[in-house]
Amino acid sequence: MPPGPETTATDDSPGIRPGSVAPAEPAGDQPPAATPVSSHRPGRLRRLVAALRHDWPATLLAALAGLALVPAFPPYDIWPLSLLAVAALSLLTRGRSAGRGGWLGFVMGVPFFVGLLSWLRVIGWDATIGLSVIEALFFIPLGAGLAATARLRLWPLWAACLWVAEEWARDRVPFGGFPWGRIAFANTSTPFTPLAAIGGAPLVTFAVALAAALLAWTALRLRATLGAGARGPRALLPALGGAGLAVAVGAGGYAVPVPTAAADTVTVAVVQGNVQQAGMDFLGRPMMILNNHVEATLELADDVAAGRAERPDLVLWPENASDLDPYRRPEAHAAIDQAARAVGVPILVGALVDHPTREGYVENQGIVWDPETGPGDSYTKQHPVPFGEYVPFRDQLSKVISRLERVPRDFWPGESSGVLDVGPARIGDVICFEVAYDDIVRDTVNDGARALVVQTNNATYGRTGQPEQQLAMSQLRAVEHGRAIVTVATSGISAVVAPDGTIEQRTEEFTQDVLVAELPLRDDRTVADRVGAAPEWALAVGGLLAWAWTGAGPRLARRRAGADGAGTENAGERKE
């Protein structure tokens, strides 16, 4: 790896003491030697350009590492690339200044997010690139922290903690965060996955990053050993030990029990009604999507009546299954009522409804529709998508971004979890992108959900890879919370996921289909449910404290050196 001009002395082992980060300044009142400064000091931009010209190989490799991370995620699922990409950033930032490390982190982040979020091209490539740059900004402190902590003992540990810290921040800001692209979401069906049952998605990210950093340490150690001309098994033992630790971290997931035993079961029918077309204009004419779901449900009712299918205990419709407010539009109310009465069991209906008290706002709801009493309990989506379901700074931004007119009304957020009694089952409703947020899913389970339903509408992003990425999140959540999860989508992918993360049934995109499955209901909570966000906070704070120590440690060492020098001088004076 070509070293940059700002390299510091490094050791290929993770055991350099914090106090040895930088040499101590001369003791006493003696000032350090002055460094000549040119009267024509180059500007900041010129210095940056000069540094990039000198270190362009590392910049290129960082961009390639970002591109390599993309196929680690669905729909490609080449998860070992997540190890290699994370290890590459540790190697590239090692021996460089924090500023250079931050640059390399950013250079890795931009192509990664552009590739991962390429499904946003349906809205426009400017949206894809804009969001990707914002997300890549979080890789700047990540890269800087990796460069700084590489000089500490146990640096692979601190590197893994810093990856958790980066995701902790990105999951929360701005506007409530955007968790897409977490390392855990590339490892939803890998040896690391069972760790989610203990510490959730953050622990999976930590384990993957730790294994990757250990592989990076192994590569450095092996290079140092071979470069010194050492041969033989004994010389290679440290490198083999590092590789063994990396394997042990990955294999540790196999030791974690994933609870799957059901306390009860319920039969569900998952209705995917389909849409007229993919893209921004998926709605088509009014009532079309609703009629599609009514039609599929009536066919199911006919099959039940004819004995071709077993009557389910409940029916699940997706987000936006009703494109009209069924509380205010009689034709929508009548259509849903017809379907519920025909099938004879409650339906969970996804619908957009006008806010009852705030004029101009809309709510994204899941409504329990009883065949006898009609609409009952409901859940309102807690985390509307910024710029998709509401527009921050609407008055200001609408003047310069005409595309925002496609979001005519802002969605109003709900204030409680989506635990609903639908027939004989107490389920937890999570709507669309909410499956990416740890706290929303965890709170739903802790409030009593025995199974989870993800109502979603991915018609805008059909055949772009986005539905596969979202389904993978359901797989991880199933393991994390020990719950079966049903993803029900307007146009696909709808799926039934077992508590161990296995996809038992799934539909194809842009087809009308009905899945019938026996869903296990569970009451026990996992360790991850009980400890909540504590592991994430502990790991993130640990990484940040290690980074802070790289600055505080040398200052303390210099103070001690100064104090020792002054003490020696005073002792000499007393002796005289």
N, C-alpha and C positions, 0 to 999 in steps of 0.2 A: 504494500500500500504506500504510495508516494507520500512522504511526510510533507507537511506544510511548513512555511517559514517561521511559524510561531510555535513550533513544537517545544515541548518541555521534556525534561528527562523522565523517561518512564521505565518501568520494570515489567516484564512479561508475566509476572505473578500478580495476584490480586492483593498482595500483602505489603504495600507501602504505607508507612505510618502517616496519619494525617499531618503530623508536625513537619514532615519532610516535603511538603508540597512545594515550598519555595525556600531558598537560602535566607538566613537571617541577615538583617541589615547590620552594619558596623555598630558596635556597642558604644555607649557613652555619647558625648556631644560631637563626636567626629562625624561629619556629614559624608554621605556616599559620594564617590567621584562623579563629577558633572558629566553629562552626556552632551556633546555638541549638537546644537539644533540649527537646522538650516533656516535662514531668514525667509526663504521661500517655501514654507511648509505646504505640502500638497493638500488639497481639499479632501474632505471625507469621501466624496464620490471617486476621486482619482485613486485614493488609497484602496478603496474597495475593488475597483477595476484591476489595479495592480495585483492585489491578493488573488483575485479570481483567475487572472492570467497565469499566475504562478502555480495555482492549486487546481487547475481545471480538471485533472484526472479524477480527483476526489469528488468534485461537483458532478461529473458525468456518472461516476459509480453510484452516487447517492440517488440521482434521478433513475438509474436503472434499478436500484433496489426498490424504489417506489413503484415502478412499473411491475416488478416481480411480485410485489405484495398483492396486486389486483387479483390475479387468478387463484390466490389462496382462498378467496371468497366465492360464494355462489355467483353465477351458475357453474363455475369451473370446479371448485372444491378441491384444489390441489393444496391442501392445508400445510404440508411440510414447507412450502414457500414462505409461510408466515414466520417460521423459525429462521430461515436463511435471511430474509429481509431484515428482521429485527437484529440478528447477529451482525449483518453488514453495517448497520448504522452504528453499533457499538465499536466496530473496528475502524470505521471512517472517522469518528469523532475522537478516538483515543489519541492523545498526544497533541491535540489542537487546543487553541484558546476557546473560551466559552463563546465568543463572538463567532468564530469560524464554525464551531459545533452547531450553533443556532442556524447559521446559513445552510449547512448541510442537512439539518433537520427539515428546514423549509423546502429545500430542493427535493428532498425525498417525498415530502407531503403533497406537493402540488400534483405531480403525475399520478400519485396513488389515488387521490380523491377524484381527479378528473376521470380516471379509468373506472373507479368504483361507482361514481355517481353519474356515469354517462347516460343513465336512463332519464336524467333531467333534460336531455336534449329534446325531448318531446315538447317541453316548454320553450327551450332555446339554449343554444350553446353558451350564450352569455350568462344564463342562470347557472349552468353547470360549472363554468370557470369561476364565476363570482363566489359561489358557495364553496368551491374547492379551495380557493385562495384563503377564504376566511377560516376554513377548517385547518388548512396547512399552517396557519399562523400559530396554532397550538404546538406544532412540532418545533418551533423556534426555541422556546424554553426547554423542551425535551432534549433537543440536540445540545444546547448549552449545558444543561445539567449532566448529560452523559459525558461530555468532554471534561467537566470539572470533577465529577466523582470518579472518573477513571483513574485518578491519582490516589484514591483511598484504598484502604484494606477492604476486602470483600466487595469490590466494585461490581461484580455481576449481580449481587443482591440489590445494591442501590440502583443499578440500571433497571432491574425489574420493577422496583418500587416507583421509579420515575415514569415508567410506562403507565402504571396505574394512576399516578397523579395527573398525567396528561389527559387520560380518559375521564378522570373525575371532573376536571375543569371543562372539558369539551362537552360532557353530558349535561352541563348546567347553564352555560352561558354561550352566546347571548340568547335572549328570548326563551329561556328554559332549556337551551342546549339542543344538540343534534348528535345522538350517540352512534349514528351509522359509521361503520369502519372500525369498531372496536376489535381488538385482536381476538377476543373471546368469540365474536360472531364468525370468525373464520375457523373456529374449532368447536363446532356444534355436534360433531359426530367423530370425535378423535379420542385418543387415550386421555387427553386432558379434560374432556367433558364432564366426567363424574365429579370433578372437584367443585362444580357449580352447586352441588347439593350441600357443600360445607360453607363456601364463602361467596356463592353467586358468580356472576360474570366477572367481577374484579379479580377473584382468585384464579379463574381460568386465564385471564390476561397475564396475571403475575407469573403463573407457572410457565406459560409459553415463553414469556420474556426472560425468565430466569434460565430456562433450558437453553434459549438462544444465546444469552450472554455467556453461559458456561461453554457453549460451543465456540464462541469467539475467543474466550480465554484459552481454550484448548488449542485453537489455531495459532494464537500468539506464542504459547509455550512450545508448541511443536516447531514453529519457525525458529525460535531462539535456540532450541536444542540442536536442530539440524544445522543451523547457521554456525554454531560453535564447534561443529564437527563431531559431536557426541553421537555414539552409536550404542546399540545394545538395549536389551529390555529394561535395564535399570534406569538408563537415561530417559527412556520414554515413559516411565511410570507416572510422573506428574501429569503429562498430557493425557494418558489413558485414564488417570483418575478423574480429570475434568470431564472427559467424555462420558465416563461412567456415572458421574453425578448428573449430567444432563439427561441421560437415559433414565436414571432413577426418578428424577423429577417428573418426566413424562409418564413413566410406569406407575407413579404414585396414584394416579387416577383409578387404576384397577383395584386398589385396596379400599376404595370408597364404596360402601354399599349404596345402591340407588333404590329407594323404597318404591315398590310398585303394587303391593298387596291391596286389593280393593275391599272396602267395607260394604259396598253395595254397587249395583250397576243400573244403568238406565239406557234405553234404546233411543237414539236420536236420528233424525233425518236432516241431512245437510243439503239445502237447496241452493244451487247455483243457477240463477235464471238466465244469465248472459245479458249482453248489451248489444246495441246496434252496430257500434264500431269502436275501435280503439282510439286513443288520443284525447285531446282536450274536449272534444265535442261528443263524448261517449253517451250523453244522456238521450240524444235523439228527441223525438217528439214527446210531449208530456204523457205520463202514464205508461209509456212503453216498457220501461224497466220493471215497474210494478206489475204490469200485466204478464211479463215473462215469468216472474216468480209465482204469481197466482196460477198461471197455466201449469207450471211444473208441479206445484203443490196439488192441484186438482188431478193431475195424472197419477200422482202418488196415492191420492184418496181413492181413485178408481181401482188401482192395483190392490189396495187394502180391501176394498169392498169385494173384489173378485177373488180374493184369496191368494193372489200372486205375491203379496208382500205382507209382512207383519206390521201391525199398527205401531208406530213409534210412540214413545211417551211424550216427546216434544219435537218441534220442528224449528230449525234455525235458518233464518234469512240473514243476508249480509248487510253491511253498511250501505246506506242509500238505496236499499231495496225499494223503498217508496220515495220517489222524487218529488212527491207532493205531501204537504202537511196533512196527515189523516185526521187531525183534530179539527181542521178548518175546511177541508175539502171533502164534501160528502161522497164524491165518486171514489176517492182513495179509501175512505173509511169502509165503504160498501164492498170494495174489492177484497180488502184484507179480511173483512168479516166473512165473506163468502168462502175464502180459502180455509180459514180457521174452522168454520162450521162443517165444511166438507171433510176435512181430515180428522176432526173431532178431538184435537189436542191443542194445547197452547203453542203459539208461534212467537219466537223472539224476532221482532221486526226492526230492521234498521231504517230510520227515517230522519229527514230534516224537518224540524218543526220551528215555528215562530216562537220567539221568547215570549212568555206570557205577560211580562210586565215591562220589558225594555223594548221600546219601539225600534225597529230597524236591525235587531239582532236575531240570529238563528241559533238553534241548538242541534247538535249531532247526537241523536239518541238511539238507544236500544230499548224497545217497548215490548213488554209482555202482553200478548194479545190472547185473551181467553176466548174459547169458542162460544161461551154462553154470556159472559159479562163484558166482553170487548176489551179495550185497552186498560191496563192496570199499572203496575210498577214500571219504572223506567230508569235507565242510566244515561247520564249526559257526559259526553267525552270531556275529560278534564284537561287535556293538553292539545288544544287546537294547533294546527301547523301554521307557523308564521309565514305570511305571503301566499299561503295556500288556502287557509281557512279564516285568516284575519290579516289585516295589513297594519303593521306598526307604523306610526307616523304617517297615517293615511293622507292627511291634508297636505303635508309637505311633499311626500314621494309621488303622489298621484299627478302632480304637476309636471314631473319629469319622466315618469314611467307609465305610459299609457296602458301597458299590459295589465296593470293592477285593476283596471276597470272590469276584468273578468272575475274579480272577487267583489261583487257588488255590496255584500253585507258581511259583517264580521260575525264569527261564531263566538258564542258566549260559553266560557268554560264551566264544567260541572264542579261540584265541591265535595263529592263523596264517592267512595269506591263502588264498583259495579256488581255488588252481590245481589242476585235476584233469584227468587223462587219461581222456576218455570216448570209447572207441573210437579212431578215428584222430586225434582233435582234442584239443589241450591248451587247455581253456577256463578262464576265471576265473569262479567262482561268487560272486555278490553277492546277498544276501537282503534283499528288500523295501526298507525305509527306508535301508539302507546305501548305496544309490545316491546319496543326498544328501551323503554325507561324502567330501570330497576324498581324504583319506589312504587310506581303505579301498580305493577303486577304483584309485587310483594304485599302491599297493603290489601289488595283484593283477596289474596289467599289468607292472610292473617285475620281478615274480617269474616272468614267462614266459607269461602268458595271451595266446593268439593271437586270441581272441574272448571276449566277455563274455556271461554269462547272468545276468539279474536274475530270480530266483525270487520271486514275490510272491503274496500273498493279500489282495486288496482287497475281498473280499466284504462286509466290514463297512461299507465306505464306497461301495458301488456306487451309481452314478447321482447322485453328489454333487459331482463335479468333481475329487475326489482322484485317481482313476486317471489322468486327463489330466495333472494336475500332475506325477505321478511319471513318466509316460511322457516328458514334456518333459525331465526330468532325464537320461533315457537318451539323448535326442538330443544334449544338450550333452556328455555323457561320450563319446559316439561320436566327436565332433569333437576333443575334448580329448586323447583317447588314440589316435585313428586306428584304432579297433577297431569291427567290427560288433558290435551288441548285440541279443540276443534277450530281450525281456521276456515271461515266461510266467506267466500269472495263473490262479488257480482259476476265476474268473468274468469275467475281462477287466479291463482291456484287455491282451490279448497282442499282441505286435508284433515285427516284424523291422526293425531300424534299420541302415542302411548306415553305413560309416565316415565319410561326409560328413554324417551327421545326418538323412538322408532316410528317412522311414518308408515301407518298401517293401510291407509287408503288415501288416494289423491285424485284430483280431476285434471283434465287437460285445460289449457286456456281457451277462452272464447268458444265454449261449448255449453249447452244446457244439460245439466246433470243433477242427479240426486244420489247422495251417499247415505246408506243406512248402516249404523254401527252401534255396537254395544259398548257403552262408555263406562269405564270404571270410576267410581266415586270414592274419594279418600278424605279422611279427616285428620290424619297425622301430619304434622308440620316437619319440614326438614330443618337441619341445623342452620342453613342459610336463612330460612324464614325467621328463626329465633334470634339470630345475632344481627340481622338487618345489615345496615351499612357500616357496622363497626370494622370489619376487615378492610374495607375499601379505605376508610379514613386512616386506619393505622398504617397501612402500606403507603398511602400517598404522603402522609405526614412524615413517615420514616425516610422516604426518598428526599423530601424537601429539606429535612433536617441534615441529612448527609451532605446535600449540596451546600447548605448554609455553613456547615463545618469546614468546607474547603476554603472559605474566606476567613472564618473566625480562627481556625486552627493555626495558620501561619502568623496571624497577629498576636495570638497568645504566645507562640514560640518566640517571636521577636521581643515581646515584653519580658519574658523570662530571661532571654539572653541579655537584654539591657539591664535587668535587675541583677543578674549574676555578675555582669561586668562592673556595675556600680559597687556591688558588695565587695568584689575583689579589690577595687581601687580604694575603698574606705578601709579595708583591712590592711592594705599596704601603708596607708597614711598613719594608721594607729601604730603599726610596727615601727615606722620611722620615729 
